[in-house]
Amino acid sequence: EIKFNTIIYIYVTGASSPEHRWASMIHGISGIHYRLTNAQWNELCSMQGVTGIPAYLIFDDEGRLRKKFIGFPGTDVLSQELLRAGR
């Protein structure tokens, strides 16, 4: 039997993303959305080794980073990794 945990999607953007454009784009996208200051963005990228955008970070329910992608790896790859992390 496979147990799946709840997946929580968190979307993060930095201050370089125009606020009005960001606010209009998140409508209808479920999940939690954050717009960070430059200092917060730089700290997050430094802590997680993010060297480009988009970046996809998959954490397990213990808060451990399970997988990181810089650039979009494709829907199939993301789906597989989300399922793996949720077991």
N, C-alpha and C positions, 0 to 999 in steps of 0.2 A: 504494500500500500504506500502510495506517495502522499505526503502531507504538504500542502501548499500554504504558505503564509501570505498575508495580505501584502500587496505591492503598493508602496507609496511613491508617487512620482513627484520629485522636487525639481523645479526648473529655476536656474540661477543665471542672471545676467549681470554684467558690470555696468558701471556708469557711462561707458563709451556708447552703450546702446541708448539712442534717444528715448527719453521717458515716454513721450506721447506715442511713439511708434510701438514701444514695448507694451504699454497699457492697452493699445488697440489690438495687438496680436494675441494676447493671452485670453481674450474672451473666447469662451467655448472650449478651452483646453483644460481638462480636469487635472487636478494636482495642486501642489503648493508652489507659489511663485515668489521669488525674491529678486530684488534689484539692489545690488551691493554698491557701496562706495568704491572708489579706486583702491583705497587702502585695504578694504575687506576683500575685494577681488584678488588683489596681488597676494595677500596672505593665503587665501584659499588655494590659489594656483600653486603657490610655493609649497604648501603643506601636502597637497595631493599630487604634485608632479604634473600639473596640467600645462602643456606646452603649446596648445593650439585650441581653436574652437571650430566646430562644436566638440565638446568632450562628454563622454558618457561614463559615469562612475556608478558601479553597482555594488551596494553594500548588503551584507546579510543582516538578519534581525539582531545580531550582536554588535552591529556597528563596524564590522570588519570589511575593509575594501576587498571585494572578491574579483572584480574585473574592471579594467579601465581601457577605454578606447579614445584615441584622439582622432577625430574625424568619424563620420557616420559609417559603421561597419555593415549596415544593412539590417532590415527588419528581422530576417531569419536568425542572424547571429545574436542580435539583441534579445529576441524571444527565448532562444536556447539558454543564454546566460542568465536571464531573469528566472527562468524555471530552475536552473541549477542552484542559484543563490537562495531560492525559496524553499529548498528541501531541507 
